[in-house]
């Protein structure tokens, strides 16, 4: 019987393709609420399905299993999965045929979600809502477009596809990572623009998707000093005043990886988690440092708010794994897979970490 325990407010990772006994114990800690998977956790579809089933069987309600699986160079699982195009391809298609681009975005969302759900994965951290300013290499072709209205239209279409595939959406990197040149894996980027300037472009997709039922948001490890001295993921002004109160977002807020350099200004891992949760994050991510994850779980004194249970329940994938496995064989879905695969980049280009993720 799985252990009965509410989902906690920390998301951790695992090292390999199966769970060790130490990892099982870590995942049963009451503060843990989810697991994020990386490329190293994938060997085959059968192995991945067994791994997610093992994770889900540990607790009730089951831990949320998430992955950064956007398309293009940020696609964690490859053999046996449809190669997904970078989102910039959809923006380029919009410039010549908006209706076709909208349908393609829906197809990408459904294929992305259904293939992951067929392996037991609950959530992919997508779509990227950053504006393509042509300045930020770590975002680059992960962004849909320069025009925030085009980003919104394509992201809404992708969200419809994700929902058809049994998966919620998670917009990132609030309030926009596209202007800064630094990579928040390695530095603390600074965006000097005013809040008014951000409202003109970067905040538009987040605002419109918040009104359209976007289920989750991941903030950027970027400082916007004209708004707040703290990075967005540690800022009550950004998360509570602007995102929740002004934009009307009511879903889950995931921190970006608290082990990134962009989070270092908040202090050690416990201070970082406290700062993120106090600012308004619902879930604190600790990636690629099991030693820090254990230190946090041993030390963090935190009682999740009553809202966490419902918000995390909304992150759980919909439908049974067997149902999605059957869906993958249906002719209309196979046709969608073929259309999506035809737009994808060559396999050699499908590499590189996402913001907050590592290979």
Secondary structure, 3 states (H helix, E strand, C coil): CCEECCCCCEEEECCCCCCCHHHHHHHCCCCEEEEEECHHHCCCHHHHHHHHHHHHHCEECCCEEEECEEECCEECCCCCCCCCCCHHHHHHHHHHCHHHHHHHHHHHHHHHHHHHHCCCCCEECCCECCCCCCCCCCCHHHCCCCCHHHHHHHHHHHHHHHHHCCCCCEEEEECCCCCCCCCCCCCCEECCCCHHHHHHCHHHHHHHHHHCCCCEEEECCEEECCCEEEEHHHCHHHHHHHHHHHCCCCCEEECCCCCCHHHHHHCCHHHHHHHHHHHCCCEEECCCCHHHHHHHHHHCCCCCCCHHHHHHHCCCCCCCHHHHHHHCCCHHHHHHHHHHHCCCCCHHHCCCCCCCCCC
